[in-house]
Amino acid sequence: MATTSKQLGQLRPADTNAASIYSPAASTDAAGLSLKVCNVTATDATCQVFHDDDGSTFAEGSALYFNVNVPAKSTLTLGVGSMDDDAGSIGVQTGTANSLNFTLYGTEIT
């Protein structure tokens, strides 16, 4: 098994729709997932983080964090866990377009 720690995804949503930030490749697991959420505006914003283990349905039923306040000009670190299903996906959503940068770090195991 090979392990590689790296940035797995980065996204700055231009709208308020949920979007996938990471889906592992076939035969790949991901562990130690950590999400940095940076508010680049002068106004508080909210975020949602989802983990759909078998697809990309980002809703309350797959929420890890829901309506978390990210204060203006600040960064939060959120633990996401691990993924062992290459059909799954991590999704993010912001309540204010263009306000939050999401960066996902972790270790891929192939």
A tleap script that builds the chain and sets N, CA, C and O, in Angstrom:
source leaprc.protein.ff14SB
mol = sequence {
  NMET ALA THR THR SER LYS GLN LEU GLY GLN
  LEU ARG PRO ALA ASP THR ASN ALA ALA SER
  ILE TYR SER PRO ALA ALA SER THR ASP ALA
  ALA GLY LEU SER LEU LYS VAL CYS ASN VAL
  THR ALA THR ASP ALA THR CYS GLN VAL PHE
  HIE ASP ASP ASP GLY SER THR PHE ALA GLU
  GLY SER ALA LEU TYR PHE ASN VAL ASN VAL
  PRO ALA LYS SER THR LEU THR LEU GLY VAL
  GLY SER MET ASP ASP ASP ALA GLY SER ILE
  GLY VAL GLN THR GLY THR ALA ASN SER LEU
  ASN PHE THR LEU TYR GLY THR GLU ILE CTHR
}
set mol.1.N position { 0.820 -1.185 0.000 }
set mol.1.CA position { 0.000 0.000 0.000 }
set mol.1.C position { 0.868 1.254 0.000 }
set mol.1.O position { 1.846 1.349 0.741 }
set mol.2.N position { 0.499 2.197 -0.830 }
set mol.2.CA position { 1.173 3.488 -0.865 }
set mol.2.C position { 0.290 4.537 -0.203 }
set mol.2.O position { -0.926 4.539 -0.398 }
set mol.3.N position { 0.896 5.431 0.581 }
set mol.3.CA position { 0.150 6.524 1.199 }
set mol.3.C position { 0.759 7.853 0.761 }
set mol.3.O position { 1.979 8.004 0.697 }
set mol.4.N position { -0.116 8.811 0.462 }
set mol.4.CA position { 0.318 10.133 0.049 }
set mol.4.C position { -0.518 11.177 0.758 }
set mol.4.O position { -1.730 11.249 0.558 }
set mol.5.N position { 0.124 11.989 1.588 }
set mol.5.CA position { -0.566 13.098 2.254 }
set mol.5.C position { -0.493 14.318 1.350 }
set mol.5.O position { 0.574 14.665 0.843 }
set mol.6.N position { -1.644 14.971 1.152 }
set mol.6.CA position { -1.662 16.100 0.222 }
set mol.6.C position { -2.951 16.904 0.342 }
set mol.6.O position { -3.860 16.556 1.095 }
set mol.7.N position { -3.000 17.980 -0.419 }
set mol.7.CA position { -4.248 18.727 -0.592 }
set mol.7.C position { -5.112 17.903 -1.545 }
set mol.7.O position { -4.687 17.577 -2.653 }
set mol.8.N position { -6.312 17.572 -1.114 }
set mol.8.CA position { -7.199 16.726 -1.912 }
set mol.8.C position { -8.177 17.520 -2.762 }
set mol.8.O position { -8.680 17.024 -3.770 }
set mol.9.N position { -8.440 18.741 -2.357 }
set mol.9.CA position { -9.375 19.560 -3.124 }
set mol.9.C position { -9.444 20.967 -2.591 }
set mol.9.O position { -9.137 21.230 -1.428 }
set mol.10.N position { -9.856 21.875 -3.469 }
set mol.10.CA position { -10.028 23.276 -3.069 }
set mol.10.C position { -11.158 23.858 -3.895 }
set mol.10.O position { -11.261 23.608 -5.095 }
set mol.11.N position { -12.007 24.639 -3.239 }
set mol.11.CA position { -13.188 25.163 -3.919 }
set mol.11.C position { -13.611 26.475 -3.277 }
set mol.11.O position { -13.622 26.607 -2.053 }
set mol.12.N position { -13.958 27.436 -4.113 }
set mol.12.CA position { -14.576 28.693 -3.662 }
set mol.12.C position { -15.880 28.820 -4.437 }
set mol.12.O position { -15.890 29.320 -5.562 }
set mol.13.N position { -16.994 28.364 -3.830 }
set mol.13.CA position { -18.270 28.361 -4.552 }
set mol.13.C position { -18.711 29.768 -4.965 }
set mol.13.O position { -18.711 30.696 -4.157 }
set mol.14.N position { -19.083 29.903 -6.228 }
set mol.14.CA position { -19.567 31.172 -6.773 }
set mol.14.C position { -21.069 31.319 -6.585 }
set mol.14.O position { -21.649 32.340 -6.952 }
set mol.15.N position { -21.700 30.294 -6.010 }
set mol.15.CA position { -23.138 30.346 -5.728 }
set mol.15.C position { -23.384 29.649 -4.393 }
set mol.15.O position { -22.434 29.302 -3.691 }
set mol.16.N position { -24.648 29.443 -4.039 }
set mol.16.CA position { -24.976 28.840 -2.752 }
set mol.16.C position { -25.438 27.394 -2.891 }
set mol.16.O position { -26.094 26.870 -1.990 }
set mol.17.N position { -25.110 26.744 -3.998 }
set mol.17.CA position { -25.454 25.341 -4.200 }
set mol.17.C position { -24.358 24.444 -3.632 }
set mol.17.O position { -23.181 24.805 -3.656 }
set mol.18.N position { -24.742 23.282 -3.123 }
set mol.18.CA position { -23.760 22.306 -2.654 }
set mol.18.C position { -22.970 21.773 -3.842 }
set mol.18.O position { -23.516 21.569 -4.927 }
set mol.19.N position { -21.676 21.551 -3.620 }
set mol.19.CA position { -20.813 21.053 -4.693 }
set mol.19.C position { -19.788 20.085 -4.118 }
set mol.19.O position { -19.392 20.212 -2.960 }
set mol.20.N position { -19.367 19.135 -4.909 }
set mol.20.CA position { -18.360 18.169 -4.490 }
set mol.20.C position { -16.980 18.824 -4.469 }
set mol.20.O position { -16.591 19.518 -5.408 }
set mol.21.N position { -16.253 18.590 -3.382 }
set mol.21.CA position { -14.873 19.056 -3.293 }
set mol.21.C position { -13.907 17.887 -3.477 }
set mol.21.O position { -12.753 18.099 -3.850 }
set mol.22.N position { -14.366 16.638 -3.216 }
set mol.22.CA position { -13.466 15.490 -3.344 }
set mol.22.C position { -14.242 14.192 -3.460 }
set mol.22.O position { -15.197 13.946 -2.723 }
set mol.23.N position { -13.814 13.378 -4.392 }
set mol.23.CA position { -14.262 11.992 -4.533 }
set mol.23.C position { -13.013 11.172 -4.802 }
set mol.23.O position { -12.282 11.470 -5.747 }
set mol.24.N position { -12.742 10.142 -3.995 }
set mol.24.CA position { -11.525 9.365 -4.224 }
set mol.24.C position { -11.590 8.583 -5.534 }
set mol.24.O position { -12.664 8.193 -5.993 }
set mol.25.N position { -10.427 8.367 -6.118 }
set mol.25.CA position { -10.329 7.560 -7.339 }
set mol.25.C position { -10.631 6.098 -7.014 }
set mol.25.O position { -10.651 5.709 -5.847 }
set mol.26.N position { -10.862 5.300 -8.038 }
set mol.26.CA position { -11.119 3.871 -7.859 }
set mol.26.C position { -9.977 3.233 -7.076 }
set mol.26.O position { -8.809 3.565 -7.282 }
set mol.27.N position { -10.317 2.331 -6.195 }
set mol.27.CA position { -9.347 1.583 -5.369 }
set mol.27.C position { -8.510 2.493 -4.479 }
set mol.27.O position { -7.366 2.169 -4.158 }
set mol.28.N position { -9.072 3.626 -4.081 }
set mol.28.CA position { -8.364 4.573 -3.225 }
set mol.28.C position { -9.203 4.874 -1.984 }
set mol.28.O position { -10.395 5.166 -2.082 }
set mol.29.N position { -8.571 4.799 -0.830 }
set mol.29.CA position { -9.187 5.222 0.420 }
set mol.29.C position { -8.568 6.560 0.814 }
set mol.29.O position { -7.485 6.911 0.347 }
set mol.30.N position { -9.254 7.297 1.667 }
set mol.30.CA position { -8.731 8.577 2.156 }
set mol.30.C position { -8.914 8.621 3.666 }
set mol.30.O position { -9.972 8.264 4.185 }
set mol.31.N position { -7.879 9.061 4.363 }
set mol.31.CA position { -7.918 9.083 5.825 }
set mol.31.C position { -7.416 10.433 6.333 }
set mol.31.O position { -6.752 11.182 5.616 }
set mol.32.N position { -7.752 10.722 7.595 }
set mol.32.CA position { -7.272 11.934 8.238 }
set mol.32.C position { -7.725 13.200 7.548 }
set mol.32.O position { -6.974 14.172 7.472 }
set mol.33.N position { -8.949 13.200 7.043 }
set mol.33.CA position { -9.438 14.349 6.283 }
set mol.33.C position { -9.688 15.546 7.201 }
set mol.33.O position { -10.369 15.438 8.221 }
set mol.34.N position { -9.126 16.674 6.816 }
set mol.34.CA position { -9.258 17.923 7.558 }
set mol.34.C position { -9.629 19.022 6.571 }
set mol.34.O position { -9.003 19.162 5.521 }
set mol.35.N position { -10.644 19.795 6.912 }
set mol.35.CA position { -11.136 20.839 6.026 }
set mol.35.C position { -10.875 22.207 6.642 }
set mol.35.O position { -11.286 22.476 7.771 }
set mol.36.N position { -10.193 23.066 5.898 }
set mol.36.CA position { -10.000 24.466 6.286 }
set mol.36.C position { -11.067 25.281 5.567 }
set mol.36.O position { -11.239 25.153 4.355 }
set mol.37.N position { -11.779 26.117 6.310 }
set mol.37.CA position { -12.809 26.982 5.743 }
set mol.37.C position { -12.399 28.416 6.071 }
set mol.37.O position { -12.372 28.818 7.234 }
set mol.38.N position { -12.082 29.176 5.029 }
set mol.38.CA position { -11.586 30.542 5.192 }
set mol.38.C position { -12.611 31.532 4.657 }
set mol.38.O position { -12.987 31.479 3.486 }
set mol.39.N position { -13.058 32.430 5.518 }
set mol.39.CA position { -13.971 33.493 5.110 }
set mol.39.C position { -13.129 34.677 4.651 }
set mol.39.O position { -12.419 35.288 5.450 }
set mol.40.N position { -13.209 34.996 3.369 }
set mol.40.CA position { -12.376 36.064 2.801 }
set mol.40.C position { -13.103 37.412 2.750 }
set mol.40.O position { -12.603 38.363 2.148 }
set mol.41.N position { -14.268 37.496 3.371 }
set mol.41.CA position { -15.058 38.724 3.327 }
set mol.41.C position { -15.100 39.398 4.700 }
set mol.41.O position { -14.626 38.843 5.692 }
set mol.42.N position { -15.664 40.585 4.741 }
set mol.42.CA position { -15.811 41.354 5.978 }
set mol.42.C position { -17.138 41.069 6.678 }
set mol.42.O position { -17.515 41.782 7.608 }
set mol.43.N position { -17.848 40.025 6.234 }
set mol.43.CA position { -19.152 39.661 6.788 }
set mol.43.C position { -19.152 38.186 7.179 }
set mol.43.O position { -18.581 37.361 6.465 }
set mol.44.N position { -19.783 37.842 8.299 }
set mol.44.CA position { -19.918 36.441 8.675 }
set mol.44.C position { -20.647 35.674 7.572 }
set mol.44.O position { -21.476 36.238 6.858 }
set mol.45.N position { -20.331 34.387 7.440 }
set mol.45.CA position { -20.989 33.518 6.464 }
set mol.45.C position { -21.189 32.145 7.099 }
set mol.45.O position { -20.500 31.798 8.059 }
set mol.46.N position { -22.111 31.380 6.579 }
set mol.46.CA position { -22.341 30.025 7.078 }
set mol.46.C position { -21.857 29.004 6.061 }
set mol.46.O position { -21.763 29.276 4.864 }
set mol.47.N position { -21.550 27.802 6.586 }
set mol.47.CA position { -21.150 26.715 5.694 }
set mol.47.C position { -21.806 25.418 6.122 }
set mol.47.O position { -22.202 25.245 7.274 }
set mol.48.N position { -21.909 24.523 5.175 }
set mol.48.CA position { -22.350 23.158 5.396 }
set mol.48.C position { -21.294 22.235 4.797 }
set mol.48.O position { -20.675 22.561 3.783 }
set mol.49.N position { -21.092 21.076 5.433 }
set mol.49.CA position { -20.167 20.060 4.928 }
set mol.49.C position { -20.907 18.731 4.947 }
set mol.49.O position { -21.585 18.394 5.917 }
set mol.50.N position { -20.763 17.980 3.850 }
set mol.50.CA position { -21.502 16.730 3.685 }
set mol.50.C position { -20.555 15.583 3.354 }
set mol.50.O position { -19.506 15.790 2.744 }
set mol.51.N position { -20.931 14.371 3.758 }
set mol.51.CA position { -20.221 13.161 3.354 }
set mol.51.C position { -21.268 12.131 2.939 }
set mol.51.O position { -21.901 11.486 3.775 }
set mol.52.N position { -21.429 11.999 1.634 }
set mol.52.CA position { -22.326 10.975 1.102 }
set mol.52.C position { -21.455 9.780 0.734 }
set mol.52.O position { -20.699 9.833 -0.236 }
set mol.53.N position { -21.561 8.707 1.506 }
set mol.53.CA position { -20.669 7.555 1.368 }
set mol.53.C position { -20.858 6.776 0.071 }
set mol.53.O position { -19.980 6.006 -0.317 }
set mol.54.N position { -21.988 6.964 -0.604 }
set mol.54.CA position { -22.206 6.180 -1.828 }
set mol.54.C position { -22.690 7.028 -3.002 }
set mol.54.O position { -23.327 6.511 -3.919 }
set mol.55.N position { -22.395 8.304 -2.978 }
set mol.55.CA position { -22.823 9.148 -4.093 }
set mol.55.C position { -22.526 10.607 -3.842 }
set mol.55.O position { -21.536 10.956 -3.200 }
set mol.56.N position { -23.407 11.465 -4.364 }
set mol.56.CA position { -23.203 12.912 -4.213 }
set mol.56.C position { -24.517 13.618 -3.915 }
set mol.56.O position { -24.817 14.665 -4.491 }
set mol.57.N position { -25.301 13.032 -3.005 }
set mol.57.CA position { -26.523 13.678 -2.548 }
set mol.57.C position { -26.183 14.463 -1.292 }
set mol.57.O position { -26.002 13.891 -0.217 }
set mol.58.N position { -26.099 15.769 -1.441 }
set mol.58.CA position { -25.709 16.619 -0.328 }
set mol.58.C position { -26.957 17.274 0.253 }
set mol.58.O position { -27.492 18.230 -0.309 }
set mol.59.N position { -27.413 16.744 1.387 }
set mol.59.CA position { -28.626 17.222 2.040 }
set mol.59.C position { -28.482 16.963 3.538 }
set mol.59.O position { -27.447 16.466 3.983 }
set mol.60.N position { -29.497 17.291 4.309 }
set mol.60.CA position { -29.446 17.120 5.757 }
set mol.60.C position { -29.072 15.698 6.166 }
set mol.60.O position { -28.396 15.505 7.176 }
set mol.61.N position { -29.504 14.701 5.392 }
set mol.61.CA position { -29.223 13.300 5.720 }
set mol.61.C position { -27.765 12.906 5.584 }
set mol.61.O position { -27.365 11.867 6.110 }
set mol.62.N position { -26.956 13.703 4.895 }
set mol.62.CA position { -25.531 13.391 4.765 }
set mol.62.C position { -24.650 14.508 5.343 }
set mol.62.O position { -23.456 14.580 5.053 }
set mol.63.N position { -25.251 15.371 6.160 }
set mol.63.CA position { -24.516 16.515 6.723 }
set mol.63.C position { -23.580 16.092 7.850 }
set mol.63.O position { -23.961 15.317 8.727 }
set mol.64.N position { -22.360 16.606 7.818 }
set mol.64.CA position { -21.421 16.491 8.930 }
set mol.64.C position { -21.462 17.764 9.776 }
set mol.64.O position { -21.384 17.713 11.004 }
set mol.65.N position { -21.586 18.895 9.103 }
set mol.65.CA position { -21.705 20.211 9.739 }
set mol.65.C position { -22.809 20.959 9.002 }
set mol.65.O position { -22.877 20.919 7.773 }
set mol.66.N position { -23.674 21.643 9.751 }
set mol.66.CA position { -24.813 22.309 9.111 }
set mol.66.C position { -24.975 23.713 9.678 }
set mol.66.O position { -25.114 23.895 10.888 }
set mol.67.N position { -24.956 24.693 8.797 }
set mol.67.CA position { -25.111 26.107 9.161 }
set mol.67.C position { -24.124 26.556 10.237 }
set mol.67.O position { -24.499 27.207 11.212 }
set mol.68.N position { -22.857 26.196 10.040 }
set mol.68.CA position { -21.790 26.614 10.943 }
set mol.68.C position { -21.385 28.038 10.575 }
set mol.68.O position { -21.115 28.333 9.410 }
set mol.69.N position { -21.345 28.910 11.566 }
set mol.69.CA position { -20.944 30.293 11.323 }
set mol.69.C position { -19.426 30.378 11.166 }
set mol.69.O position { -18.671 29.842 11.978 }
set mol.70.N position { -19.001 31.058 10.109 }
set mol.70.CA position { -17.576 31.345 9.889 }
set mol.70.C position { -17.437 32.865 9.997 }
set mol.70.O position { -17.849 33.588 9.090 }
set mol.71.N position { -16.865 33.349 11.088 }
set mol.71.CA position { -16.751 34.798 11.267 }
set mol.71.C position { -15.955 35.467 10.144 }
set mol.71.O position { -15.115 34.841 9.497 }
set mol.72.N position { -16.235 36.729 9.934 }
set mol.72.CA position { -15.544 37.517 8.910 }
set mol.72.C position { -14.033 37.420 9.087 }
set mol.72.O position { -13.524 37.438 10.207 }
set mol.73.N position { -13.323 37.316 7.959 }
set mol.73.CA position { -11.855 37.318 7.936 }
set mol.73.C position { -11.233 36.295 8.886 }
set mol.73.O position { -10.225 36.584 9.531 }
set mol.74.N position { -11.829 35.090 8.977 }
set mol.74.CA position { -11.291 34.065 9.869 }
set mol.74.C position { -11.276 32.706 9.169 }
set mol.74.O position { -11.860 32.528 8.100 }
set mol.75.N position { -10.593 31.757 9.804 }
set mol.75.CA position { -10.491 30.402 9.263 }
set mol.75.C position { -10.873 29.398 10.337 }
set mol.75.O position { -10.449 29.514 11.487 }
set mol.76.N position { -11.682 28.407 9.955 }
set mol.76.CA position { -12.043 27.294 10.829 }
set mol.76.C position { -11.389 26.030 10.298 }
set mol.76.O position { -11.190 25.884 9.092 }
set mol.77.N position { -11.057 25.115 11.202 }
set mol.77.CA position { -10.593 23.791 10.808 }
set mol.77.C position { -11.635 22.790 11.289 }
set mol.77.O position { -11.963 22.744 12.475 }
set mol.78.N position { -12.151 21.993 10.364 }
set mol.78.CA position { -13.185 21.015 10.669 }
set mol.78.C position { -12.676 19.614 10.347 }
set mol.78.O position { -12.157 19.379 9.256 }
set mol.79.N position { -12.818 18.698 11.274 }
set mol.79.CA position { -12.468 17.306 11.020 }
set mol.79.C position { -13.543 16.658 10.169 }
set mol.79.O position { -14.734 16.866 10.397 }
set mol.80.N position { -13.125 15.876 9.194 }
set mol.80.CA position { -14.078 15.220 8.295 }
set mol.80.C position { -14.025 13.705 8.454 }
set mol.80.O position { -15.028 13.040 8.192 }
set mol.81.N position { -12.904 13.136 8.870 }
set mol.81.CA position { -12.810 11.700 9.088 }
set mol.81.C position { -12.101 10.983 7.974 }
set mol.81.O position { -11.017 11.392 7.559 }
set mol.82.N position { -12.708 9.897 7.473 }
set mol.82.CA position { -12.074 9.091 6.432 }
set mol.82.C position { -13.131 8.585 5.457 }
set mol.82.O position { -14.331 8.652 5.723 }
set mol.83.N position { -12.658 8.080 4.326 }
set mol.83.CA position { -13.542 7.539 3.286 }
set mol.83.C position { -12.972 6.209 2.823 }
set mol.83.O position { -11.775 6.094 2.560 }
set mol.84.N position { -13.836 5.205 2.726 }
set mol.84.CA position { -13.385 3.912 2.241 }
set mol.84.C position { -14.241 3.410 1.080 }
set mol.84.O position { -14.311 2.208 0.825 }
set mol.85.N position { -14.878 4.322 0.392 }
set mol.85.CA position { -15.758 3.952 -0.713 }
set mol.85.C position { -15.529 4.913 -1.862 }
set mol.85.O position { -15.840 6.099 -1.749 }
set mol.86.N position { -14.985 4.417 -2.975 }
set mol.86.CA position { -14.671 5.320 -4.082 }
set mol.86.C position { -15.914 5.818 -4.814 }
set mol.86.O position { -15.792 6.565 -5.785 }
set mol.87.N position { -17.118 5.416 -4.365 }
set mol.87.CA position { -18.339 5.976 -4.931 }
set mol.87.C position { -18.816 7.177 -4.119 }
set mol.87.O position { -19.758 7.860 -4.522 }
set mol.88.N position { -18.181 7.440 -2.985 }
set mol.88.CA position { -18.600 8.512 -2.100 }
set mol.88.C position { -18.006 9.847 -2.481 }
set mol.88.O position { -17.183 9.952 -3.390 }
set mol.89.N position { -18.452 10.880 -1.750 }
set mol.89.CA position { -18.025 12.230 -2.079 }
set mol.89.C position { -18.163 13.132 -0.859 }
set mol.89.O position { -19.077 12.974 -0.050 }
set mol.90.N position { -17.235 14.081 -0.743 }
set mol.90.CA position { -17.325 15.141 0.261 }
set mol.90.C position { -17.856 16.378 -0.457 }
set mol.90.O position { -17.336 16.767 -1.502 }
set mol.91.N position { -18.884 16.987 0.104 }
set mol.91.CA position { -19.467 18.181 -0.492 }
set mol.91.C position { -19.438 19.347 0.470 }
set mol.91.O position { -19.404 19.163 1.687 }
set mol.92.N position { -19.453 20.550 -0.083 }
set mol.92.CA position { -19.457 21.773 0.721 }
set mol.92.C position { -20.506 22.735 0.157 }
set mol.92.O position { -20.908 22.646 -1.003 }
set mol.93.N position { -20.925 23.645 1.013 }
set mol.93.CA position { -21.909 24.648 0.606 }
set mol.93.C position { -21.724 25.889 1.460 }
set mol.93.O position { -21.395 25.793 2.642 }
set mol.94.N position { -21.935 27.043 0.869 }
set mol.94.CA position { -21.865 28.303 1.594 }
set mol.94.C position { -23.215 29.020 1.511 }
set mol.94.O position { -23.947 28.883 0.530 }
set mol.95.N position { -23.523 29.774 2.544 }
set mol.95.CA position { -24.754 30.548 2.540 }
set mol.95.C position { -24.624 31.871 1.804 }
set mol.95.O position { -25.623 32.542 1.544 }
set mol.96.N position { -23.386 32.252 1.465 }
set mol.96.CA position { -23.115 33.509 0.769 }
set mol.96.C position { -22.111 33.240 -0.347 }
set mol.96.O position { -20.981 32.827 -0.086 }
set mol.97.N position { -22.525 33.472 -1.579 }
set mol.97.CA position { -21.658 33.196 -2.729 }
set mol.97.C position { -20.340 33.954 -2.633 }
set mol.97.O position { -20.299 35.089 -2.156 }
set mol.98.N position { -19.270 33.322 -3.085 }
set mol.98.CA position { -17.931 33.924 -3.163 }
set mol.98.C position { -17.365 34.367 -1.824 }
set mol.98.O position { -16.481 35.223 -1.794 }
set mol.99.N position { -17.839 33.820 -0.730 }
set mol.99.CA position { -17.354 34.283 0.573 }
set mol.99.C position { -16.379 33.313 1.237 }
set mol.99.O position { -15.532 33.733 2.025 }
set mol.100.N position { -16.489 32.028 0.929 }
set mol.100.CA position { -15.690 31.027 1.632 }
set mol.100.C position { -14.805 30.231 0.692 }
set mol.100.O position { -15.227 29.823 -0.390 }
set mol.101.N position { -13.563 30.015 1.125 }
set mol.101.CA position { -12.650 29.087 0.448 }
set mol.101.C position { -12.611 27.813 1.281 }
set mol.101.O position { -12.411 27.862 2.495 }
set mol.102.N position { -12.801 26.679 0.629 }
set mol.102.CA position { -12.729 25.380 1.278 }
set mol.102.C position { -11.493 24.663 0.749 }
set mol.102.O position { -11.310 24.555 -0.463 }
set mol.103.N position { -10.645 24.171 1.648 }
set mol.103.CA position { -9.462 23.397 1.249 }
set mol.103.C position { -9.430 22.123 2.088 }
set mol.103.O position { -9.422 22.167 3.318 }
set mol.104.N position { -9.411 20.972 1.384 }
set mol.104.CA position { -9.443 19.669 2.032 }
set mol.104.C position { -8.060 19.015 1.963 }
set mol.104.O position { -7.470 18.902 0.889 }
set mol.105.N position { -7.555 18.588 3.122 }
set mol.105.CA position { -6.279 17.904 3.219 }
set mol.105.C position { -6.511 16.495 3.749 }
set mol.105.O position { -7.469 16.254 4.483 }
set mol.106.N position { -5.642 15.574 3.381 }
set mol.106.CA position { -5.750 14.223 3.893 }
set mol.106.C position { -4.704 13.311 3.280 }
set mol.106.O position { -3.812 13.759 2.559 }
set mol.107.N position { -4.826 12.032 3.576 }
set mol.107.CA position { -3.906 11.022 3.069 }
set mol.107.C position { -4.674 10.035 2.209 }
set mol.107.O position { -5.657 9.441 2.651 }
set mol.108.N position { -4.212 9.867 0.972 }
set mol.108.CA position { -4.778 8.855 0.081 }
set mol.108.C position { -3.988 7.556 0.240 }
set mol.108.O position { -2.761 7.561 0.331 }
set mol.109.N position { -4.722 6.456 0.270 }
set mol.109.CA position { -4.131 5.131 0.421 }
set mol.109.C position { -4.514 4.309 -0.788 }
set mol.109.O position { -5.696 4.068 -1.035 }
set mol.110.N position { -3.513 3.877 -1.547 }
set mol.110.CA position { -3.790 3.104 -2.782 }
set mol.110.C position { -3.146 1.734 -2.704 }
set mol.110.O position { -3.265 0.942 -3.639 }
savepdb mol mol.pdb
quit
